[in-house]
Amino acid sequence: MQSPQFRARQFIKKLEITHTYFAPESEVLKFGCGTGTTAVPHAPFVKHIHAIDVSIKTLELAEVKVKAANVSNLTLACDDIEKFSENG
């Protein structure tokens, strides 16, 4: 079993790798954003992130993270991927 510290280092490494694919003009659509654990740290690397989850409870937790990180280019929405419409 991997230690929590090892898993944390792996997670940070995955974030760093993902950041190399972003550009300041990138607009990201993230389905299944959960509590924002990846969306929030990605926000400084892109123009905007539209993060979607089916659970209002997890989105409430994500909103706390967004505010704590003072992120202004990330919007959260409650939607179902099967019912999602890019236009609204």
C-alpha positions in Angstrom: 0.0 0.0 0.0 1.3 3.4 -0.9 1.8 6.1 1.8 -0.3 9.3 1.7 2.9 11.2 1.1 3.7 9.1 -2.0 0.2 9.5 -3.4 0.5 13.3 -2.8 3.8 13.4 -4.7 2.2 11.5 -7.5 -0.8 13.8 -7.6 1.5 16.9 -7.7 3.5 15.3 -10.5 0.3 14.6 -12.5 -0.7 18.3 -12.1 2.7 19.5 -13.3 2.5 17.2 -16.4 -1.0 18.4 -17.2 0.0 22.1 -16.9 2.5 21.6 -19.8 -0.5 21.0 -22.1 -2.2 24.3 -21.2 -1.7 27.7 -22.6 -2.8 31.1 -21.3 -5.5 31.2 -23.9 -6.8 27.6 -23.1 -10.5 27.2 -22.2 -11.1 24.0 -20.3 -14.3 22.1 -19.9 -14.0 19.6 -17.0 -16.7 17.1 -16.4 -16.8 15.4 -13.0 -14.9 18.1 -11.2 -15.9 16.9 -7.8 -14.6 19.2 -5.1 -12.3 21.1 -7.4 -9.1 19.3 -6.4 -7.7 19.5 -9.9 -9.7 22.3 -11.4 -8.5 24.9 -8.8 -4.7 24.3 -9.3 -5.2 24.3 -13.1 -6.9 27.7 -13.1 -3.7 29.8 -13.1 -2.5 28.1 -16.2 -5.5 28.8 -18.5 -7.9 31.5 -19.6 -11.0 29.8 -18.1 -12.2 26.5 -16.7 -15.9 25.6 -16.8 -16.1 22.8 -14.2 -19.2 20.6 -14.1 -20.4 18.0 -11.6 -23.7 16.2 -11.0 -23.5 16.7 -7.2 -24.5 20.0 -5.7 -22.8 18.9 -2.4 -19.4 18.5 -4.0 -19.8 21.7 -5.9 -20.4 23.5 -2.6 -17.1 22.1 -1.4 -15.4 23.2 -4.7 -16.8 26.7 -4.3 -15.0 26.9 -0.9 -11.7 25.9 -2.6 -12.3 28.4 -5.4 -12.9 31.3 -2.9 -9.9 30.2 -0.7 -7.6 30.2 -3.7 -9.0 33.6 -4.9 -9.6 32.0 -8.4 -11.7 34.2 -10.7 -11.5 32.3 -14.0 -13.3 29.1 -12.9 -17.0 28.7 -13.1 -18.9 25.8 -11.4 -22.1 24.2 -12.7 -24.3 21.4 -11.7 -25.2 19.3 -14.8 -25.4 15.7 -16.0 -23.0 14.8 -18.8 -25.9 13.0 -20.6 -28.0 16.1 -20.5 -25.3 18.7 -20.9 -25.6 21.3 -23.6 -22.7 23.5 -24.4 -25.1 26.3 -25.4 -26.9 26.4 -22.2 
